[in-house]
Amino acid sequence: MPLFSELDDGVIDHLSAIVTVVELAKGSVLIERGLPGSGMFVILDGTAEVELPHRKVTLGPGEFVGELSLLTDHPVRVARVLATSDLRCL
């Protein structure tokens, strides 16, 4: 996965130890706009729709969402993310 391709084995081992697998049924909300963000999700299986103010984006396996809460000082989620199929994420 390109997101993690530059990380060394030690960092990958650390990430493997701290991630959690999340499974959601089709129609479930993964992220709700306006709520606090504390982590990101990497899609393993299924699809999700990101509802932005002026458009929608569909994401699938290997893509990720929710990273803004980790990479910026913006603590609140800016988009709603809905499972458009059964979804399995890290």
C-alpha positions as CSV (number, residue, x, y, z in Angstrom):
1,M,0.0,0.0,0.0
2,P,1.6,3.3,-1.0
3,L,0.6,5.1,2.2
4,F,3.0,2.8,4.2
5,S,5.5,2.0,1.5
6,E,8.3,4.2,2.9
7,L,8.0,2.8,6.5
8,D,10.7,0.4,7.8
9,D,9.8,-3.0,9.3
10,G,10.0,-1.8,12.9
11,V,7.3,0.9,12.2
12,I,5.1,-1.5,10.3
13,D,5.4,-4.0,13.3
14,H,4.4,-1.2,15.7
15,L,1.4,-0.2,13.5
16,S,0.3,-3.9,13.3
17,A,0.3,-4.1,17.0
18,I,-1.9,-1.0,17.6
19,V,-4.5,-1.1,14.8
20,T,-8.0,-2.5,15.2
21,V,-10.1,-4.1,12.5
22,V,-13.5,-2.4,12.1
23,E,-16.4,-4.1,10.3
24,L,-19.5,-2.2,9.3
25,A,-22.7,-3.2,7.5
26,K,-23.8,-1.5,4.4
27,G,-25.5,1.8,5.3
28,S,-23.6,2.3,8.5
29,V,-21.8,5.6,9.3
30,L,-18.1,5.3,9.6
31,I,-17.4,9.0,10.2
32,E,-20.0,11.7,11.1
33,R,-19.4,15.4,10.2
34,G,-18.9,17.7,13.1
35,L,-17.8,15.0,15.6
36,P,-14.3,14.9,17.1
37,G,-11.8,12.9,15.1
38,S,-9.1,10.8,16.7
39,G,-7.9,8.4,14.0
40,M,-8.0,7.4,10.4
41,F,-9.4,4.3,8.5
42,V,-7.8,2.3,5.8
43,I,-10.3,0.3,3.7
44,L,-9.5,-3.4,3.4
45,D,-12.7,-4.6,1.8
46,G,-15.8,-2.9,0.5
47,T,-16.6,0.7,-0.5
48,A,-17.5,3.9,1.3
49,E,-18.9,7.2,0.2
50,V,-17.4,10.4,1.5
51,E,-20.1,13.1,1.6
52,L,-18.4,16.5,1.2
53,P,-20.3,19.8,1.1
54,H,-20.4,20.0,-2.8
55,R,-19.7,16.5,-4.0
56,K,-19.4,12.8,-3.1
57,V,-16.4,10.6,-3.5
58,T,-16.3,6.8,-3.5
59,L,-13.4,5.0,-1.8
60,G,-12.4,1.3,-2.0
61,P,-9.7,-1.1,-0.9
62,G,-6.3,0.5,-0.2
63,E,-7.7,4.0,0.1
64,F,-8.0,5.8,3.4
65,V,-10.1,8.5,5.1
66,G,-10.0,10.5,8.4
67,E,-6.4,11.4,8.2
68,L,-7.0,15.1,8.6
69,S,-7.6,14.7,12.3
70,L,-4.1,13.2,12.7
71,L,-2.2,15.5,10.3
72,T,-3.7,18.9,11.1
73,D,-4.9,20.9,14.0
74,H,-8.5,20.5,12.8
75,P,-10.0,18.3,15.5
76,V,-13.6,18.0,14.1
77,R,-14.6,15.7,11.2
78,V,-15.4,17.7,8.0
79,A,-17.2,15.0,6.0
80,R,-19.7,12.2,6.6
81,V,-18.5,8.7,5.5
82,L,-21.1,6.0,4.8
83,A,-20.5,2.3,4.1
84,T,-21.9,1.7,0.6
85,S,-21.3,-2.1,1.0
86,D,-20.2,-4.2,3.9
87,L,-17.0,-2.6,4.9
88,R,-13.8,-3.8,6.7
89,C,-11.2,-1.3,7.7
90,L,-8.1,-0.9,9.8
